[in-house]
Amino acid sequence: MPGDTDQGLLFIEGELTIYRAAELKDALLAAVNHSPVLEVDLAGVTDIDTAGVQLLMLAKRSALQLQRQVRLVSHSPAVLEVFELLDLGAWFGDPLLMAADTASGSAA
């Protein structure tokens, strides 16, 4: 990210599940501690379960405690499916998911 020293980017690829939660937790929290604004790119996530969701929630809460930001970007279909199922767009402040909620609500 040339010219933007305050923003970090973390790519998560593969499973974001209980099987990788411990491994990903350290990397995610270190990235939160390192960057005032962290973008977590979820385009490469092939599977996500509740442990993965809890890990992203932990990152968001940790960032808020440190007066930092975590932004989720480039959601994979697996992430979109779980976030929509659990209605997490507003919790994460995720404009992509909140727009989808509004569109589906107006169609009902």
N, C-alpha and C positions, 0 to 999 in steps of 0.2 A: 504494500500500500504506500506507494511513493507520496511524499508530502503530507501524510496523515499519521503522525507518530502516536496519537492518542487512541487509535482504533486498532483492535486486533481481529484476526480472523482465524477460526478453528473449524477445520473440516472433520466431520464424523462420517466414516464410511463403514458399511457392513451392518451388523446387528447392533442395535442399541437396546440390549436386553439384559436380563439378570446375569447372563453368562459373561458379559463384558463390563458390568456396572463398576466393579472395583477398579478395573484397569482404566476406564474412562473417567471415573470420579477425580482421580488425582490430576489428570491432564486438564480437565474442564475447570476445576477450582484453581489450578495454577494459572490458567489463561484469564480467569476472572480477576485474580489478584494482580495480574500483569498489565491489564488494559482497562482504562476508564470506560471504554465502550468496546464490547466484544460482540462480534457477529459469529454466530454458530451456524455454519452451512450444513444443512441436513439433506442435501440433494442425493448423497450417496448412501443414505440409510435404507437398508433393505427390509428391516424388521424392527419393530419397537413394541415393547410391552410396558407394563406398569412400572417396572424398575427403571426403564429408560425415561419414562415420563417423570418419575420422582427425581431422577438425576437432573433433568432439565429444570425442574422446579427448584431443586436445591441450588443450582447455579443462579437462577433468577433471585432467590431469597438472599443468597450470599452477596450478590452484586448490590442489591438494595441496601443491605447492612453497611456496605463499604461506600455507599453513594456512587455506585457505578451502574452501567447498563449492560444488559444482555439482550441481544436481538437475534431472533431465530429467522434464518433466511433460506430460500431455495428448498422448500419442503418437498420431500419425496412423496410419491403416492402413499406409501406405508405410513408416513408421519401424518399426512393430511387425513387419512382414514381414521386413525386413532384419535387425533385432536378433535375432529368433527364428532366422533362417537362420544367422547368425553366432554365436549363443549368447552374446550380450553382456550379458544381464541382470545376471549376477553381477559382471562387470567394472565396470559402472557403479553397482552397488549399487542396482539398480532393482527395487523391490518388485513392481511390476506385472508385469515380465517374469519375475522369479524365481518368482512365484506361478503363472504360466502354465507354466513349465518343470516345476514340481512337479506340477501337475495333469496334464500330458501324460505325465510319467514314471510317475505312479501308474496311468494308464490303460493303459500298455503291458504 
